[in-house]
Amino acid sequence: MGDRFARSAAAEKMRRSALLQRDLVAGSDAMRARAEEYSPRFDLEDPGSYARRLALTFLFSGFKLAVEGLVGRVFRRPVVLGKDVPAEIAGTEPEKDGAGGSVGWWENLDLAGNAGDVVAQQLLTDGLVGPGLTHLLVDMQADGPESDRRPYWKVVAAESVLWWRSATVNGAEVPVEIGLDEPTTVHGDQGEEDTVARVRILYVGRFELYEQRKSDSAWALIAEGPMVTGSGEVWDEIPLRTYYLNRTGFMQAEPLRLPLAEKNLEHWQ
């Protein structure tokens, strides 16, 4: 394995392939920030005129509206869970007299207040806006009393995956090592905020968390441990699933709606 804290060539290719789509969704300011690429200066245009032209150019969010429309059509009806979904996830219905019943993890699937329907919408949206794939990771709550901790599901954008290594297990290609880019905001003693670079490496059954020191840019191991299921058992696989919209290889894809994004760029120009 090369540099464990840098993107592989395949990951970098996918990141760049989705830049236009990400910027179109972010809006006019993001397009202006990459102005030399999206709206280069004319040969005889002076810097002042160029700056004024950019300031008076506003994005029509055609690509963003198209993505929202596609996602809305897919989820025009609520997601219905199957009867085989565990009660911890689905919850239980109250008795006829109103007694009993419980709220399952589905109602707060990501521990950020989002129900499973919303997480599913986020998953599809990210796949359409990103490089043709996205990931869903099952993680374990780290804070609070151990008895209250529970698994949660979160969408991991393709750009957050720095690299991966796979193997064939029971006839299927699966990831056995994954490097995740996880920049984190930390607070100082006076309440000041700072962003630190962190990389989490997932192995089968365990993880390592590294942080880049400000002093010398070196990477230091700050945490490690097992990856466990909701019942406390160690995972025998990496609990990450990749959802493909336009697959080109294992954990690789191309943007599904790039021609539409390029048409939106043409309108911007």
Phi, psi and chi 1 to 4 in degrees:
 res  aa     phi    psi   chi1   chi2   chi3   chi4
   1 MET       -  139.8 -168.8   77.6 -139.5      -
   2 GLY   -77.9 -141.0      -      -      -      -
   3 ASP   -66.0  116.3 -173.0  -11.6      -      -
   4 ARG   -75.4   -5.7  -62.6 -166.3  -61.0  167.8
   5 PHE  -114.6   15.5  -52.1  110.6      -      -
   6 ALA  -130.6  158.7      -      -      -      -
   7 ARG   -71.7  141.5  -78.6 -170.7  178.0   85.8
   8 SER   -73.2  167.7   66.1      -      -      -
   9 ALA   -61.2  -39.8      -      -      -      -
  10 ALA   -66.9  -40.8      -      -      -      -
  11 ALA   -67.3  -39.2      -      -      -      -
  12 GLU   -66.5  -37.5  175.7   62.6   15.4      -
  13 LYS   -61.4  -43.5  178.9 -178.5  178.0 -178.9
  14 MET   -67.8  -39.5  -75.7 -164.5  -64.8      -
  15 ARG   -58.5  -46.2 -175.1 -167.5   70.9   83.8
  16 ARG   -68.4  -32.0  -68.3 -162.3   59.4   81.6
  17 SER   -66.7  -21.9   73.9      -      -      -
  18 ALA  -103.0    1.7      -      -      -      -
  19 LEU   -59.0  -46.7  -81.1  176.0      -      -
  20 LEU   -61.2  -45.9  172.5   58.8      -      -
  21 GLN   -65.1  -41.5  -60.8 -174.0  159.4      -
  22 ARG   -61.1  -43.3  -63.4  -72.5 -170.6 -167.0
  23 ASP   -68.4  -37.1  -70.6  -19.7      -      -
  24 LEU   -62.6  -38.2  -73.7  170.9      -      -
  25 VAL   -73.1  -35.0  169.6      -      -      -
  26 ALA   -68.0  -31.0      -      -      -      -
  27 GLY   112.0 -169.3      -      -      -      -
  28 SER   -59.2  -42.8  -62.1      -      -      -
  29 ASP   -62.0  -39.8  -72.1  -17.0      -      -
  30 ALA   -66.5  -37.5      -      -      -      -
  31 MET   -67.2  -39.2  -63.4  -63.2  -71.5      -
  32 ARG   -67.8  -34.1  -66.6 -169.8 -171.4  105.7
  33 ALA   -63.4  -25.3      -      -      -      -
  34 ARG  -113.6   41.0 -140.5 -177.2  -58.9  -85.7
  35 ALA   -62.4  -39.6      -      -      -      -
  36 GLU   -61.6  -26.5  -71.3  -67.4  -19.0      -
  37 GLU   -87.8  -41.3 -178.8  176.4  -12.4      -
  38 TYR   -90.7  -31.5  -62.6  143.5      -      -
  39 SER  -139.1   70.4  -57.6      -      -      -
  40 PRO   -63.7  154.0   22.2  -32.3      -      -
  41 ARG   -64.7  144.5  -78.7  172.0   56.3 -173.8
  42 PHE   -72.0  159.5  -60.2  133.0      -      -
  43 ASP   -56.5  -41.5  -68.3  -19.4      -      -
  44 LEU  -104.1   15.1  -59.8  179.4      -      -
  45 GLU   -88.2  123.7 -170.6  174.3   27.5      -
  46 ASP   -78.8  159.7   62.6   80.5      -      -
  47 PRO   -56.4  -38.2  -26.6   35.0      -      -
  48 GLY   -64.7  -44.9      -      -      -      -
  49 SER   -65.6  -37.1  -63.2      -      -      -
  50 TYR   -63.4  -44.0  178.7   57.0      -      -
  51 ALA   -63.8  -40.4      -      -      -      -
  52 ARG   -66.0  -38.5  -72.5 -169.2  -65.1  -87.5
  53 ARG   -63.2  -43.2  175.7  163.0   65.9   87.8
  54 LEU   -63.9  -42.2  -72.1  178.2      -      -
  55 ALA   -64.2  -27.2      -      -      -      -
  56 LEU   -99.0    9.0  -64.8  173.2      -      -
  57 THR  -102.9  126.0  -59.0      -      -      -
  58 PHE  -124.0  143.1  -62.8   91.6      -      -
  59 LEU   -82.4  131.5  177.5   68.7      -      -
  60 PHE   -86.5  120.2  166.8   66.4      -      -
  61 SER   -82.6   54.5  -59.6      -      -      -
  62 GLY   -64.6  -43.4      -      -      -      -
  63 PHE   -64.9  -44.9  177.2   77.6      -      -
  64 LYS   -61.4  -42.7 -178.1  178.7  179.3 -179.8
  65 LEU   -63.9  -38.0  -69.1  171.0      -      -
  66 ALA   -65.0  -42.3      -      -      -      -
  67 VAL   -63.1  -45.6  169.2      -      -      -
  68 GLU   -60.9  -38.3  -69.2  174.5  -12.5      -
  69 GLY   -65.9  -42.1      -      -      -      -
  70 LEU   -63.2  -45.2  -74.1  169.2      -      -
  71 VAL   -65.3  -40.0  174.2      -      -      -
  72 GLY   -62.2  -36.9      -      -      -      -
  73 ARG   -68.5  -40.1  -73.0  177.6   63.8   85.1
  74 VAL   -64.8  -39.9  171.7      -      -      -
  75 PHE  -107.9   32.7  -68.9   96.9      -      -
  76 ARG   -68.3  -16.7   64.0 -173.4 -177.5  -84.9
  77 ARG  -120.8  146.6  -64.3  176.7 -178.2  172.2
  78 PRO   -61.8  149.6  -19.4   31.0      -      -
  79 VAL   -69.5  131.5  175.5      -      -      -
  80 VAL  -108.4  121.5  177.6      -      -      -
  81 LEU   -78.1  144.0  -62.6  179.4      -      -
  82 GLY   -72.8  161.8      -      -      -      -
  83 LYS   -69.5  -15.6  -65.8 -177.9  178.6 -179.9
  84 ASP   -87.8    0.2   58.6  -19.0      -      -
  85 VAL   -72.7  129.8  175.2      -      -      -
  86 PRO   -57.0  148.8  -24.2   33.6      -      -
  87 ALA   -61.7  -30.7      -      -      -      -
  88 GLU   -59.3  -34.4  -67.7   90.0  -15.1      -
  89 ILE   -86.1  -50.4  -62.6  175.4      -      -
  90 ALA   -79.8  -24.4      -      -      -      -
  91 GLY    82.0  177.1      -      -      -      -
  92 THR  -128.3  147.7   57.0      -      -      -
  93 GLU   -78.3  146.6  -65.7  -70.7  -23.0      -
  94 PRO   -70.7  160.2   25.1  -33.7      -      -
  95 GLU   -68.3  170.3  -57.7  -65.5  -24.7      -
  96 LYS   -59.5  -29.4  -68.6 -178.1  179.3 -179.5
  97 ASP   -86.0    4.1   60.0    0.7      -      -
  98 GLY    89.4   -6.2      -      -      -      -
  99 ALA   -80.1  156.1      -      -      -      -
 100 GLY    74.7 -159.1      -      -      -      -
 101 GLY    86.9  151.5      -      -      -      -
 102 SER  -149.2  152.7   64.6      -      -      -
 103 VAL   -90.4  126.0  176.3      -      -      -
 104 GLY   -88.0  172.9      -      -      -      -
 105 TRP   -60.8  -23.9  -60.9  -20.5      -      -
 106 TRP   -55.7  -32.7 -179.7 -101.4      -      -
 107 GLU   -74.2  -14.6  -62.4  -57.0  -40.5      -
 108 ASN  -146.4   62.6 -175.7   16.2      -      -
 109 LEU   -65.0  -34.2 -162.9   64.4      -      -
 110 ASP  -102.9    8.0   60.2   -2.9      -      -
 111 LEU    58.2   22.5  -74.1 -179.1      -      -
 112 ALA  -121.9   14.7      -      -      -      -
 113 GLY    90.4    5.1      -      -      -      -
 114 ASN   -99.9  128.6  -66.7  -48.2      -      -
 115 ALA   -72.1  167.7      -      -      -      -
 116 GLY   -58.4  -35.8      -      -      -      -
 117 ASP   -58.0  -43.5  -60.0   63.2      -      -
 118 VAL   -68.6  -41.4  177.1      -      -      -
 119 VAL   -62.0  -39.9  174.4      -      -      -
 120 ALA   -63.6  -39.1      -      -      -      -
 121 GLN   -64.7  -40.7  -68.1  175.0   39.5      -
 122 GLN   -61.8  -39.2  -67.2  172.7  -12.8      -
 123 LEU   -63.0  -47.9 -169.6   69.9      -      -
 124 LEU   -66.7  -42.7  177.6   56.4      -      -
 125 THR   -59.4  -45.5  -60.9      -      -      -
 126 ASP   -65.5  -35.9 -167.2   69.8      -      -
 127 GLY   -65.9  -36.4      -      -      -      -
 128 LEU   -73.6  -38.1  -71.7  167.6      -      -
 129 VAL   -80.6  -33.0  175.5      -      -      -
 130 GLY   -84.0 -158.6      -      -      -      -
 131 PRO   -85.4   39.6   31.2  -35.0      -      -
 132 GLY    85.5    7.7      -      -      -      -
 133 LEU  -158.1  163.4   62.4   75.8      -      -
 134 THR  -154.7  174.0 -170.6      -      -      -
 135 HIS  -129.3  155.5  -47.4  -82.7      -      -
 136 LEU  -124.9  122.6 -168.0   64.4      -      -
 137 LEU  -112.3  132.7  175.2   67.6      -      -
 138 VAL   -95.0  116.3 -178.8      -      -      -
 139 ASP  -117.9  170.2 -149.7  -18.2      -      -
 140 MET  -112.7  134.4  177.7   60.3   73.3      -
 141 GLN   -56.8  132.5 -170.0  174.7    4.2      -
 142 ALA   -98.9  -26.3      -      -      -      -
 143 ASP  -101.1  164.5  -58.7  -35.5      -      -
 144 GLY    89.8  173.2      -      -      -      -
 145 PRO   -59.6  142.6  -20.6   31.3      -      -
 146 GLU   -58.1  -33.8 -172.9  171.7  -10.9      -
 147 SER   -68.0  -20.9   59.4      -      -      -
 148 ASP   -97.1   -7.0  -65.9  -23.1      -      -
 149 ARG   -71.6  147.0  -66.3  177.9 -171.9  174.2
 150 ARG  -150.1  158.9   44.7  148.7  -75.5 -160.4
 151 PRO   -69.4  155.7  -12.3   26.4      -      -
 152 TYR  -144.5  158.8   65.3   98.2      -      -
 153 TRP  -110.3  136.1  -73.9 -111.8      -      -
 154 LYS  -141.1  145.3   66.4  177.4 -178.6  179.3
 155 VAL   -77.9  130.9  176.7      -      -      -
 156 VAL  -115.5  112.8  176.7      -      -      -
 157 ALA   -62.3  150.1      -      -      -      -
 158 ALA   -56.5  -36.1      -      -      -      -
 159 GLU   -68.0  -17.4  -66.4   89.8  -23.7      -
 160 SER   -80.2  -13.4  -64.7      -      -      -
 161 VAL   -90.3  111.6  177.1      -      -      -
 162 LEU   -78.2  -37.9  -62.5  173.9      -      -
 163 TRP  -166.4  169.1   53.0  -95.0      -      -
 164 TRP  -154.3  156.7   58.2   88.8      -      -
 165 ARG  -132.3  135.3 -171.3  171.0   70.1   83.7
 166 SER  -121.4  165.7   64.4      -      -      -
 167 ALA  -149.4  161.0      -      -      -      -
 168 THR   -93.1  120.3  -59.2      -      -      -
 169 VAL  -126.6  121.2  178.6      -      -      -
 170 ASN    52.9   39.5  -63.6  -34.4      -      -
 171 GLY    83.0    2.3      -      -      -      -
 172 ALA  -124.6  142.1      -      -      -      -
 173 GLU   -80.1  125.7 -172.8  174.0   14.4      -
 174 VAL  -135.2  154.5  -62.8      -      -      -
 175 PRO   -75.1  139.4   27.1  -33.8      -      -
 176 VAL  -119.1  -13.9  -67.7      -      -      -
 177 GLU  -148.4  136.6  -69.3 -178.0   22.1      -
 178 ILE  -141.6  134.5  -63.5  176.0      -      -
 179 GLY  -103.5  123.6      -      -      -      -
 180 LEU  -112.1  130.6  -62.8  178.7      -      -
 181 ASP   -82.2  116.6 -177.5   25.6      -      -
 182 GLU  -132.7   67.3  -64.3 -175.3  -16.0      -
 183 PRO   -59.0  140.2   21.6  -32.1      -      -
 184 THR  -132.1  138.5  -55.5      -      -      -
 185 THR   -88.1  125.9  -60.3      -      -      -
 186 VAL  -118.1  156.4  -63.4      -      -      -
 187 HIS  -116.5  134.5  -63.6   83.9      -      -
 188 GLY   -82.9 -177.8      -      -      -      -
 189 ASP   -64.5  -28.4  -64.6  -24.5      -      -
 190 GLN   -96.0    9.5  -54.5  -59.1  -41.8      -
 191 GLY    87.2    1.1      -      -      -      -
 192 GLU   -70.5  148.8   68.3  -83.6   11.2      -
 193 GLU  -103.2  146.0  -68.8 -173.1   -9.4      -
 194 ASP  -148.0  147.3 -170.0   18.7      -      -
 195 THR  -104.1  125.4  -60.5      -      -      -
 196 VAL  -112.0  145.0  -63.0      -      -      -
 197 ALA   -82.8  126.2      -      -      -      -
 198 ARG  -132.5  145.7  -71.9 -179.3  178.5  173.8
 199 VAL  -130.3  125.3  169.0      -      -      -
 200 ARG  -104.6  129.2 -178.1  160.6   50.1  142.3
 201 ILE  -107.5  121.6  -60.1  179.2      -      -
 202 LEU   -98.8  129.6  -53.8 -179.1      -      -
 203 TYR  -116.9  174.1  -56.3   91.8      -      -
 204 VAL   -69.4  110.4  176.2      -      -      -
 205 GLY    88.6   -4.3      -      -      -      -
 206 ARG  -156.1  169.7   64.6 -174.9 -177.1   91.5
 207 PHE  -142.8  161.0   76.0   93.8      -      -
 208 GLU  -133.5  140.0  -64.2  173.2  -12.3      -
 209 LEU  -120.7  125.2 -178.2   63.5      -      -
 210 TYR  -116.7  148.4  -66.6   84.4      -      -
 211 GLU  -129.4  139.5 -177.2  174.2  -64.7      -
 212 GLN   -87.1  123.6 -170.4  173.2   35.4      -
 213 ARG   -72.5  140.9  -66.2 -164.5  -64.0 -103.9
 214 LYS   -70.8  -30.9  -63.0  -77.7 -172.6  178.2
 215 SER   -67.3  -45.4   57.1      -      -      -
 216 ASP  -132.4    7.6   57.8    2.6      -      -
 217 SER    66.0    9.5  -63.3      -      -      -
 218 ALA   -77.9  156.1      -      -      -      -
 219 TRP   -99.0  132.4  -69.0   89.1      -      -
 220 ALA  -122.5  138.6      -      -      -      -
 221 LEU   -73.8  121.8  178.6   67.4      -      -
 222 ILE  -114.1  -14.0   61.7  171.0      -      -
 223 ALA  -162.4  152.1      -      -      -      -
 224 GLU  -160.8  159.7   60.2 -178.7  -32.6      -
 225 GLY   167.6 -178.0      -      -      -      -
 226 PRO   -78.8  156.5   30.3  -35.7      -      -
 227 MET  -104.7  117.6  -64.1 -173.1   66.7      -
 228 VAL  -117.6  155.4  -62.4      -      -      -
 229 THR   -83.0  178.0   66.2      -      -      -
 230 GLY   -61.4  -26.5      -      -      -      -
 231 SER   -90.3    3.3   59.8      -      -      -
 232 GLY    91.5    0.2      -      -      -      -
 233 GLU   -83.1  148.6  -60.9  175.8   -3.7      -
 234 VAL   -74.2  133.2  176.3      -      -      -
 235 TRP   -61.5  139.3  -80.6   98.9      -      -
 236 ASP   -99.5   15.4   59.5    0.9      -      -
 237 GLU  -156.1  167.2   60.0 -179.6  -36.0      -
 238 ILE   -81.5  121.9  -66.0  178.4      -      -
 239 PRO   -78.7   59.1   31.0  -36.2      -      -
 240 LEU  -131.1  131.9  179.3  139.2      -      -
 241 ARG  -119.0  136.5  -69.0  -68.5 -179.5  -90.3
 242 THR   -99.9  130.7  -58.6      -      -      -
 243 TYR  -109.9  116.8  -69.3   84.1      -      -
 244 TYR   -97.7  139.2  -61.1   94.2      -      -
 245 LEU  -111.5  -25.7  -82.2   77.5      -      -
 246 ASN  -152.8   68.3 -167.3   22.4      -      -
 247 ARG   -67.8  139.3  176.9  172.6  176.5  160.9
 248 THR  -120.6  -13.4   58.9      -      -      -
 249 GLY  -178.7 -177.1      -      -      -      -
 250 PHE   -65.4  119.6 -179.4   74.8      -      -
 251 MET    56.7   30.8  -66.2 -173.8   70.5      -
 252 GLN  -136.2  146.8  -61.9 -179.7   62.9      -
 253 ALA  -160.9  175.8      -      -      -      -
 254 GLU  -126.8  151.3  -66.6  178.3  -13.7      -
 255 PRO   -55.4  134.3  -25.9   35.6      -      -
 256 LEU   -78.0  -33.5 -177.4   64.2      -      -
 257 ARG  -117.5   35.1  -68.4  -70.5 -178.2 -101.1
 258 LEU   -60.6  -41.8 -176.0   57.7      -      -
 259 PRO   -57.6  -36.7  -27.1   36.2      -      -
 260 LEU   -67.1  -40.5  178.2   59.8      -      -
 261 ALA   -63.3  -40.7      -      -      -      -
 262 GLU   -65.9  -33.6  -69.2  172.0  -20.9      -
 263 LYS   -67.1  -38.1 -161.2   66.7  178.2  177.0
 264 ASN   -65.8  -37.2 -158.2  164.0      -      -
 265 LEU   -63.6  -40.4  174.1   60.6      -      -
 266 GLU   -59.0  -41.6 -177.3 -178.3   21.8      -
 267 HIS   -64.6  -40.8 -176.7  -85.7      -      -
 268 TRP   -60.7  -40.4  161.8  -94.5      -      -
 269 GLN   -73.0      -  -66.0  171.7  -27.0      -
